[in-house]
Amino acid sequence: EYFGYAASELLNHSFKEKLIPQLESTGRDLWQAFGETFFDKDNHAHHVLENVKKDGRRVWVEWTNRFGYDSSTKELRVVSIGMDISSRRRAETLLKVNYERRRRNELLTDVLQSRITEEAFWDLAKQEGLTISSPLFCSFIVLGLDTIHQKFPSPGDMEQWHAWLDTAADIIKTRFGGVAWPTEQGIAVLQPGAKYSGAAYAGWGDSLLGVARDCFRGSTFTIGISSIHSEIRTTFRQAKDAAFAGPIFHPDRGIYYWRDLGVCRLILEQANSGGAKLFVKEWLGPLCDSQTSKNREWLETLQEVVTGDALTVIANRLHIHPKTLSFRIKKIEQLLKVSLDDSETRLSIAVALKLKKLHEKTIGKA
């Protein structure tokens, strides 16, 4: 119950497989340490290690082990009693690292919000011992709001939420180096571009994904990755936009490289302009005037129609009869005063729909 499992989910599974992460947030290889337990029993009668719950949250447990041999099978047996010392450990850790974290986060926030120059940042970063250099690239791990609300439903859970993010950032930094720090929506990571050029840069997303899955077990998240650039502000903006906007353009992916967004980057750069808002109004106006169920139905249909797929294919995706789809199309054409048979019209409407989603989901996010 403490680890979030039913008994049936643990029986016939190894302790290592279910309850021990490979890497502790301190950088220690726990799988290796666990193997040593049974070969050096005298020195492992008592130990403290970081365990992982079913939902991915890390906890510190103080274990007391009693070893013995089965009288009939002669197999080694162990009885382990664990005590949760997460609060105590967190307090001890905070005393050591809170100042360092606060200074790091303040420094990064200052440069991202242009309170200090990039040149001043590099001078201060060297003094603070941050292991990062230009050129560099940024990655942004964005956790789904459903995950946050499910795991931390009440305002009193915010301390656990921040502790969860701090631990994940520590694990990522321990695993890859560079700089990792928590944000309101997830975690940002800076890496030196010289270290991850060519194939290493192309495979970075998969490497980060593996660690993120371990840190955020059972959670939904997306990863945005910037291009390699000399400015921190540029890489951070690119990574954030890729993570938030990538699913709008390519919903079937989980990792979004800024460079792979292609022409969608131009849409992103114009998304918050007055011209973009006017463009959406001109092409979708009647459907955006009010959030009625009928308007939502028209917009959902329009989103499918602009793909250019056959009507039977679109009808199947919408779970409606092709005749119903034809009726909807005629109604939409009347409302918008357009012909959806025209390819240029469909392109303009497709862009307007993308801009509308960007305004709703990404513009203004920190």
C-alpha positions in Angstrom: 0.0 0.0 0.0 2.8 2.4 0.8 4.4 2.0 -2.6 1.0 2.1 -4.3 0.7 -1.5 -5.4 -1.7 -4.3 -4.9 -0.1 -7.5 -3.6 -0.7 -9.3 -6.9 1.3 -6.7 -8.7 4.4 -7.4 -6.6 4.3 -11.2 -6.1 6.8 -13.0 -8.4 8.5 -9.7 -9.3 11.9 -8.7 -8.1 12.4 -5.9 -5.6 14.8 -4.3 -8.0 12.3 -4.4 -10.9 9.5 -2.7 -9.0 10.8 -0.6 -6.2 14.4 0.5 -6.9 15.4 3.0 -9.6 18.6 2.2 -11.4 20.1 5.6 -10.5 19.5 7.4 -7.2 19.2 11.1 -7.3 22.7 11.3 -5.7 24.1 9.5 -8.7 24.6 6.1 -7.0 23.9 3.0 -9.1 21.3 1.3 -6.9 21.0 -1.9 -9.0 24.7 -2.6 -8.3 24.3 -1.7 -4.7 21.3 -4.0 -4.4 23.3 -6.9 -5.8 26.0 -6.4 -3.3 23.6 -6.7 -0.4 23.5 -10.5 -0.5 27.3 -10.8 -1.0 28.2 -8.6 1.9 25.4 -9.2 4.4 27.3 -7.9 7.5 27.6 -4.5 6.0 24.1 -4.4 4.7 22.1 -5.2 7.8 21.2 -1.5 7.9 21.1 0.9 4.9 19.4 4.0 3.5 18.4 4.2 -0.1 16.0 6.0 -2.5 13.0 3.9 -3.5 10.4 4.6 -6.2 6.6 4.3 -5.8 4.3 3.0 -8.5 3.4 6.6 -9.6 7.1 7.5 -10.0 7.5 9.5 -6.8 10.9 9.0 -5.1 11.0 8.3 -1.3 13.9 7.7 1.1 13.6 4.5 3.2 15.8 3.4 6.0 16.0 -0.4 5.8 16.9 -2.9 8.5 17.6 -6.4 7.1 17.7 -9.8 8.9 19.4 -12.6 6.9 19.0 -16.3 7.4 18.9 -19.6 5.6 15.9 -21.8 5.1 16.4 -25.0 7.1 15.1 -27.3 4.3 16.1 -25.6 1.1 19.2 -23.9 2.4 18.2 -20.8 0.4 19.1 -17.4 1.7 16.2 -15.5 3.1 15.9 -11.9 4.2 13.3 -10.0 6.2 13.4 -6.3 5.6 11.8 -3.6 7.7 11.6 -0.1 6.2 11.0 3.3 7.7 10.0 6.3 5.6 12.5 9.0 6.3 11.7 11.2 3.2 10.7 14.2 5.3 13.9 14.0 7.4 16.1 13.4 4.3 14.4 16.2 2.4 15.0 18.6 5.3 18.7 17.6 5.5 19.1 17.9 1.7 17.3 21.3 1.6 19.7 22.7 4.2 22.6 21.7 1.9 21.2 22.6 -1.5 18.5 25.2 -1.1 20.8 28.2 -1.4 22.5 26.7 -4.4 19.2 25.9 -6.1 17.8 29.4 -5.3 20.9 31.1 -6.7 20.8 28.9 -9.9 17.1 29.5 -10.5 17.3 33.2 -9.9 20.3 33.4 -12.3 18.5 31.5 -15.0 15.3 33.5 -14.5 17.2 36.8 -14.6 18.7 36.0 -18.0 15.5 34.5 -19.5 13.5 37.6 -18.4 16.3 39.9 -19.7 17.1 41.3 -16.3 20.7 40.6 -17.0 22.6 40.3 -20.3 23.8 37.0 -21.7 27.4 38.1 -21.2 26.7 38.9 -17.5 25.1 35.4 -17.1 28.2 33.6 -18.3 30.4 35.5 -15.9 28.0 34.7 -13.0 27.5 31.1 -14.1 31.2 30.5 -13.9 31.2 31.9 -10.3 28.3 29.7 -9.3 30.0 26.6 -10.8 27.4 25.9 -13.4 28.8 23.3 -15.9 27.5 24.8 -19.1 29.0 26.6 -22.1 28.0 28.3 -25.3 26.8 27.2 -27.9 24.1 25.1 -26.2 20.6 23.7 -26.6 17.6 23.5 -24.3 15.1 20.8 -23.6 11.8 21.3 -22.0 9.8 18.5 -20.3 6.2 19.5 -20.0 4.0 17.5 -17.7 0.3 17.1 -18.6 -2.1 19.1 -16.3 -4.1 15.9 -15.8 -1.0 14.3 -14.2 -0.4 17.3 -11.9 -4.1 17.4 -10.8 -4.3 13.6 -10.3 -1.1 13.2 -8.3 -1.4 16.5 -6.4 -5.1 17.3 -6.1 -5.1 19.8 -3.2 -3.2 23.0 -2.6 -1.5 21.4 0.4 0.3 19.0 -2.0 2.4 21.7 -3.6 5.4 21.0 -1.3 5.4 17.4 -2.6 5.0 18.7 -6.2 8.0 20.9 -5.9 10.0 18.2 -4.1 9.1 15.8 -7.0 10.4 18.2 -9.6 13.5 19.0 -7.7 14.4 15.3 -7.4 13.7 14.8 -11.1 16.0 17.7 -12.0 18.7 16.4 -9.7 18.5 12.9 -11.4 18.7 14.4 -14.9 21.7 16.6 -14.0 23.4 13.6 -12.3 22.8 11.4 -15.4 23.7 13.9 -18.1 25.5 16.9 -16.5 24.7 20.4 -17.8 22.0 22.3 -15.9 18.5 21.2 -15.0 15.9 23.2 -13.1 12.2 23.0 -12.4 9.6 25.4 -13.9 5.9 25.8 -13.4 5.0 23.2 -16.0 8.0 20.8 -15.8 11.7 20.8 -16.1 14.1 22.7 -18.4 17.6 21.3 -19.2 20.6 23.0 -20.8 23.3 21.0 -22.5 26.5 22.1 -24.3 26.1 21.9 -28.0 29.7 20.9 -28.6 29.1 17.7 -26.6 26.0 16.8 -28.5 26.7 17.4 -32.1 25.6 15.2 -35.0 24.2 11.8 -34.1 24.5 12.6 -30.3 22.2 15.6 -30.8 19.7 13.6 -32.9 19.6 10.8 -30.3 19.4 13.2 -27.3 15.6 13.1 -27.1 15.5 9.3 -26.8 18.1 9.4 -24.0 16.2 12.1 -22.1 12.9 10.3 -22.7 14.2 7.2 -20.9 15.2 9.1 -17.8 12.0 11.1 -17.8 9.9 7.9 -17.9 11.8 6.7 -14.9 11.3 10.0 -13.0 7.6 10.5 -14.0 6.3 6.9 -14.1 2.7 6.7 -15.2 2.6 10.4 -16.1 1.9 12.1 -19.4 4.5 14.5 -20.7 6.0 15.9 -23.9 9.6 17.0 -24.6 10.6 20.0 -26.7 14.2 20.4 -27.9 15.7 23.6 -29.3 18.3 24.0 -32.0 21.9 24.6 -31.0 22.4 28.3 -30.5 24.6 30.8 -28.6 21.8 32.5 -26.7 20.0 30.9 -23.7 16.9 32.9 -24.3 16.6 31.7 -27.9 17.1 28.0 -27.0 14.6 28.2 -24.0 11.9 29.8 -26.2 12.4 27.3 -28.9 12.3 24.3 -26.5 9.2 25.7 -24.8 7.4 26.4 -28.0 8.3 23.0 -29.4 7.0 21.2 -26.3 3.7 23.1 -26.2 3.0 23.6 -29.9 4.5 20.4 -31.2 1.4 18.2 -30.2 -0.8 20.7 -32.1 1.0 20.2 -35.4 2.1 16.5 -34.9 -0.1 14.9 -32.2 1.4 11.4 -32.8 4.8 12.3 -31.4 6.2 12.6 -27.9 9.5 14.4 -28.7 9.5 17.6 -30.7 12.7 19.1 -32.1 12.3 22.8 -33.0 14.1 22.2 -36.3 11.6 19.5 -37.3 8.6 21.8 -37.0 9.5 23.2 -40.4 7.1 25.8 -41.8 5.1 25.6 -38.6 7.8 27.7 -37.0 6.7 30.6 -39.1 3.1 30.2 -37.8 4.5 30.1 -34.2 6.4 33.3 -34.7 3.4 35.2 -36.0 0.8 33.5 -33.7 0.4 36.4 -31.2 0.5 39.2 -33.7 -2.5 41.4 -34.5 -2.4 40.1 -38.1 -2.7 36.5 -36.9 -5.7 37.3 -34.8 -7.4 39.1 -37.7 -6.6 36.2 -40.0 -8.4 33.7 -37.6 -11.3 36.1 -37.4 -11.6 36.4 -41.1 -11.5 32.7 -41.9 -13.3 31.2 -38.8 -15.2 34.2 -37.4 -18.8 32.8 -37.2 -17.5 29.6 -35.7 -15.5 31.4 -33.0 -18.1 34.0 -31.9 -19.5 31.7 -29.2 -18.5 28.4 -27.7 -21.7 26.4 -28.4 -21.8 22.7 -28.9 -22.8 23.2 -32.5 -19.8 25.5 -33.2 -17.5 22.9 -31.6 -19.0 20.3 -33.9 -18.5 22.5 -37.0 -14.9 23.1 -36.0 -14.2 19.5 -35.3 -15.6 18.6 -38.8 -13.7 21.4 -40.4 -10.4 20.2 -38.8 -10.9 16.8 -40.5 -12.1 18.2 -43.9 -8.9 20.4 -44.4 -6.8 17.2 -44.3 -8.0 16.5 -47.8 -8.8 12.9 -47.1 -11.7 11.1 -48.8 -15.1 11.8 -47.3 -15.7 8.2 -46.3 -12.4 8.2 -44.4 -13.3 11.4 -42.6 -16.8 10.2 -41.8 -15.3 7.1 -40.2 -13.0 9.1 -38.1 -15.9 11.3 -36.9 -18.1 8.2 -36.4 -20.9 9.7 -38.6 -22.6 8.7 -41.9 -21.1 10.2 -45.1 -24.4 11.9 -45.8 -24.3 13.6 -42.4 -20.7 14.7 -43.3 -21.9 16.2 -46.6 -24.6 18.1 -44.8 -22.2 19.5 -42.3 -19.8 20.6 -45.1 -22.5 22.5 -46.9 -23.6 24.2 -43.7 -20.0 25.2 -42.9 -19.5 26.6 -46.4 -22.7 28.7 -46.0 -21.5 30.0 -42.6 -18.0 30.9 -43.8 -19.0 31.8 -47.4 -16.3 29.7 -48.9 -15.9 26.6 -51.1 -14.0 23.8 -49.4 -13.3 22.2 -52.7 -10.6 24.9 -53.3 -7.2 23.9 -52.1 -6.0 27.4 -51.3 -9.1 27.9 -49.1 -8.5 24.7 -47.3 -4.9 25.7 -46.7 -5.9 29.1 -45.3 -8.5 27.5 -43.0 -6.0 24.9 -41.9 -3.6 27.7 -40.8 -6.4 29.6 -39.1 -7.3 26.4 -37.1 -3.6 26.0 -36.0 -3.4 29.6 -35.0 -6.6 29.2 -33.0 -5.3 26.2 -31.1 -2.0 28.0 -30.4 -3.8 31.0 -28.9 -5.8 28.6 -26.7 -3.0 26.4 -25.5 0.4 28.0 -25.8 0.4 31.8 -26.0 1.4 33.3 -22.7 2.6 30.1 -21.1 5.8 30.6 -19.0 
